[in-house]
Each structure stands twice: as C-alpha cells, then as structure tokens.
Amino acid sequence: MEELYDVTVIGGGTTGLYAAFYSGMRDLKTKVIEYQPQVGGKVSFFYPEKKIYDVGGFPGITGEDLVTNVKEQAEMIDPAFVTGVKVTSFDKKEDGTLVLETDDGQMHHTKTVIVASGLGTFEMQPLEVKGSEHYDGKQIHYTIQNLEQYHGQKVAVVSQNRVGIDWSLALEGVADEVHLLNRGDEFKAVYEQDVEKVEASSVHIHKNKKIEELRGDETLKEAVLQDGSVLEVDHILVYEGLQIDKSLYDEWGLDTDKGRIPVSTDMCASMEGVFVAGDAAVYPAKTMLIASGFNEAMAAVNSAAKHLDPKAKSQVYSTVIYKHQ
C-alpha cells in the first residue's frame, strides 16, 4: 500500500519549502516534490549571489543564504523530499484523496496538494562541447551556488548576458582566476555600467570566443577554445539562456488564467483539496515577491488543515507550539 500524506507540496522553491515547514508545524504529514535535482527554485538559480532586501527580518541576505535558511527550517519537521521528477497528472479518487503521477512512473498519494511550482519548469541551455559529458554536474555548473567551492580555483564563465557579468564579479576575490567567455562581440541585456564594472575588474574578458573541447582525467583541467588557445580551468559556469516549459496546470484539471491559477484569499484552487501559493497563484492586487509567497504558503496550509479537519484551528502560533524548545 502506497504511503498516504496529508499534504504534498509541488515545488521546492522558497515558497514550497516554507509551506512544508508550516504544514509540519501544524502536525501534518508532508511531502515535497521538486522538478530540479535540488530544492531552492528560481532563487537558487537566478539570485544566489545577489542580496535580497525585501524579506522581513533580513536587512540584506543573499539568495543562497535565504534558500539555506528556508531549507533548514523545512527540515525541522522532516518532510519527505522527492527531487528530479515532474508531476504529470492528477487523479482524484472516490474517497477524495489525490494520486499524483510523476514522469518517472511513480504514484504519490495525498489528501491535499499545495501547488508552489511557479510559472512552470525550466531547463538551462547545456554546454555541449567535446568532453563536456565527463564533467557535467561535477565541474560544469548552471548556477553559482556555494561560492566557497571556487575558492582559489580557476573559473571560466560562459555567457553573453548580464548574469555572466554578475557571476564573474561575484567570483572576483574568491577564485584565483576568472575568465568570462562571450561567443559574440557584445553583451546582451546589460546596462552600460555593468560592462564598465567588469572591464575595470580583474576578470579576463574573452569576446568572440567559444569552447570547443574540455580536457582532463577524472577532473577537468583545460578548456580548448576555437582559436586553438587553451585555458587552465577547474570549474565552468554556464548561462546561455534557459528553456521555460509552460505549466501543466490545465492538464492537471485546474482552472487557469494565462498560465496561473486563480484563487481567493483562502488560496483554494478550482479542484477540491488543491491549494496554491507563490507565483503560480493569481488574484487581484497580487504581488510577485518572495515575501508574498511566505504569507500565501501559510494561508494555503491553514486552508488545507481546515479541509482535512473542519474543526481544526484556523491558524496556529509557533510561540505556543515550540514554547518548550
């Protein structure tokens, strides 16, 4: 018999992780399903090195540190984590429970669902050059998480975009050498001051340069460029755009509005037992902020708790639940 959960959160970004924590705080058996191989969502990918200033209680915190904190908070309640899979369909049973099928053929049984998977899944454009298959996921990275791993290393950043400039500047002073490889002669989607800043830095800028081959034994050692020159490298960071796949909310049987799920203040979706939080949700005066997702996550969990037990309290207080800790 498949294990039945009270709440299954779809999406392991900051909103989904906080929903998992609050669900566990309400003593609900909780699972998180995340499409990426690791949790953290778009904050991990797009803002890891940037400071965020509009989350309450933090005068400024990097995206990486925020994700670390929210993940640690979620782990306090020991939820089940399933990563690297996509939810492809919902099936509602006669007893009201939901069965979620994932693209690996597994079935996940749950009494309620909280959708916190944003506007859809995304894939980074991979670095496809000779030898890259040996280092992808090891020394080839598509996000700059964990800056300390680059300490004293030689790093190549492959990008035409501002993201590449931001990463290069974040690595300056951490890595021993930073090389920024632009396959064109200009940077795209940048401000003039971004280019001026990187040009004034110690970052080695290579325009009209592409990697043709990667060499090394067990670990990456060299990147061979198309002009035959060779760079000594320990890590490669790649941002050459991303492929965004539209959400499957329609296929799941949920009412949608331009790819998002309409809700009211109780965060209830059109299907009974399904609730929404974060960028996936849309309602009048909706704000697309990290902090907004935290509040929506609490509202969604509280609604799920009432759905599971109409006599349940409409909200709970951490100072009461954890008063002896």
N, C-alpha and C positions, 0 to 999 in steps of 0.2 A: 504494500500500500504506500503510495506517494505521501511524503510529509506535507501536512497542510499548515499554511502560515496564516496569521491574522491579517498581516499587511505585507504586500510586495511592492517595493518602490522600483519603478522603472526609471533608471538614470542615476548614475553615481557621481554627479557633479556636486557643487556645494549645497544646492537646494535639496537634492536627493539624499545626501549624507546627513544633512540636518533633519530631514523628515524621518530618516531611520533612527537617529538618536531620540527624537521626541516621541516616536512610536514606541521605542523600547522603554522610555521613561514612563510611558503610560501602561507599561507591562503587557505590550502586545508583541507576539512572536513575529519577527520581522526578517524579511529577505530583501536584498538589493541586487538588481540585475543591471549590468553596465555593458554597453557595446564595446568600449575600448578595453585593451588588456589591463588597464589600471583605472582606478577611480580618480576623480578630480575635474572631469569635464572640461569645458572651454576655458575655465580659469587656469587650469594646468597647461593648456596648450598655448593660449594667447596672452596671458598676463603673468607668467610665473616670476619674471624678474622685475615687473612693474609694481610700484606701490599703489595700494588702493586706500582711499581716504574717506569713503562714504559708508563704511560699515561701523555701526555703533560700537564704542568701546576701544577702537583702534585708531589712534591719531595718524597712523600710517602703517600698513602691513603689506608685504609682498604677496602676490598671488600664491606662490609656492608655500609660504608660511601659513596663509589662510587655509589652503587645502589641507596641509598637515594638521592644523588645529582641528578643523571640522572632522577630518577622518578619525583623529584620536578621540574626539568627542563621541562619534558614532560607535567606535569600537568599545566604548564603555558599556554598551548594552549588548555586545556580542551578537550582532546580526549575522545572518548567512550572506556571504558575498558570492555572486556568480558574475564573472567578467569574461569579456571576449565573445559575447553572443548577443544576437539581436532578437527581440520579441517580434514574431511574425504574425501571430494571430491570437485572438481571444475566443474562448468557448465558454458560454455560461451554462452551468448545469442546472437541473431541476431544483436542487436544494439551494440554489443561489450562489454557490461557490463558482470561482472562475478558474479556468485552466489556461495558462499562457504557454504557447508553444514557441520555442526558440529555434534559430536557424541551424542548430546542431541536432535537432530532432528531440530534444528533451521537453518534458511537460512539467510545468510548475503550478502547483495547486495553491490557491489562496482564497481567503474570504473577501478581501478588499484589495484594491490597487490604487497606488498613488503614482500618477504619471508626472515625472520630473525630468523628461528627456529633451527639453528644449524644442528647437525648431526642426530637429531631425539629426541623423548621424552624419559624421563627416570623416573623410579619409585624406591624409596628407599625400601630395604627389610624391611618389617614391623616387629615390636616386637610383636610376637603372643604368649602371655602367659595368664594365667588365670587372668582375671580382667583388661587386657590392653584396652579392648574396652571402658571402662569408662573414660579413660584418654588420649586416642589417639587424637592428635590435640589440647590438652589442656596442659597437663604436660608431655606428651611424644613428643619429637621433633626430627626431622631428619636433622636439620641444627642448627647452633649455633647463628643465627641472634639475634640481640638485647641482648648483653651481660648484660646490666643493669638489665634485668628481673631475673638474677640469683644472684643478689647482696644479700649477707647474707643468701643464701639458701644452702640446702644440695642437691648436684647433683651427679647422677650416670651416667657415660659414658659407654655405651655398645659397644665395638668394639675390633676387633683383629688387626686393621690397624693403619697406621701412622696417619690417620685422627683423630682417637680416642685419640692418644697421643697429637696431636696438640690442639684438643679441651680441653683436660684436663689441659694442660699448660696455655691455654688462660683463663681458668676459675680460675686458681690458683690466689689468691689475690682478686678475685671478689666474688666467692662463699665462704660460711663458711666452707664447706667440699666438697671435690671432690673424688669420688670413680671411678676407672677405672676397669671395669669388662671384662676380656678376657676369653672366653669359652675354649681356648686352653692353652698350656703352653709356647707358643712363640707368639711374634707379627709378623705380615706379612707385607711385602713390606715396611720395615723400615731400616733406617741406624743405625749403632751401636750407633752413638752419640744421636739419638732420644731416644733410650731406656735409655742410660746413663742419659740424661737430665731429663726424667720423674722419673727415680729411685732416682735421687738426689733432687727431688722436694717434696712438702708436699702432693702430690697426693697419695691416698691409692690405691695400685695396688692389684687386686684380680685375680689370674690366676686359670684356670680350674674351673671357677665359672659361673653359669648361673642363670638368674632369672626364678623362677618357678611360682610366683604369685605376683600380686600387690594388696595392701590393702589400704583402706581409705574410707571416706564417700563421700562427694561432691568433696573433693580434695585428691590427692594422699598423703599417709603418709608413707607407708612401702613397701619395696621390699623383698620378701622372696626368698632366694637362695636355690639351690637344696640340699645343705647340712643341711638345716633347719635354718641356721643363718638368721638374719633379719637386714636390713639396713634401717635407717630412711632416707627418700628421699622426696624432694619437686618437683624435676624435673628429667627426664631421657632423655638423649641424645643418639640416636642410629645411628651407622653407621656400618652396616654389609654387605656392598656391595650394588649394585644397578642393576636394570634390565633396559637395554637400548633397546628400541624398534626402529627398523630401520625407517628411514624417509618414508613418503608416497609420496614422490615427483613423483615417477613413476606413482602411482595410480592417482595423480592429473593431469597427462598428460604432465609432463615436461620431457625434455631430461635430463639424469643424467649421471654422470661418477663416479662409485664407491660410490654411495650414496650421491653425492654432485651435485650441479647444475652448469654446465659450463656457464661462462659469459665472455664478453669482458669488456673494461673499462667503458662502459655505464651501466653495471650491468643488462643488459637485458637478460631474460631467453628465452627459445625457444617459449613460448606462448606469443603472443602479449598482452601487458598490464601487464605483470608479471616481476618483478624486484627482485634482490637478494642482500643481504648484510650479512656480518658476516661469520661464519663457514660454512654455507650452500653453499656459493659461492666457485667456484674453477676457477682459471685462472693461466697462467704462473707466476712464482715467487710469488705466493700467500703466505701471512704470516698469521698465526693463532693467532693474538694478539687482545686484547680488543681495542687498539687504531686504528688498521686497520679497525675494524668494524665501527667505527665512520665515517671515511672517505668514506667507501663504502656506508654507510647509506645516506650520503649527495648526493653521485653520483646517487644512486637509486632514491631518491626523486626528484632530478633535472631531471632525465630521465622520471619519472612519470609525472612531471609537463609539460614537452615538449610533452609527449604523449597526455595529456589532452588538451593542447593548443599549437599547433606548434609555435605560436607567443610568447609564454612565454619566459622570460629571462632564459638563460642557468644556471644562478646561482644568488643568492641574498646575500646581506650583512646585518648582524644583526645590524651593526652600523647605517645603513640607516633606517631599519625597526623600530628599537627601539630608534631612535635618540631623541624622545621627552619623553622618560621614564627615 
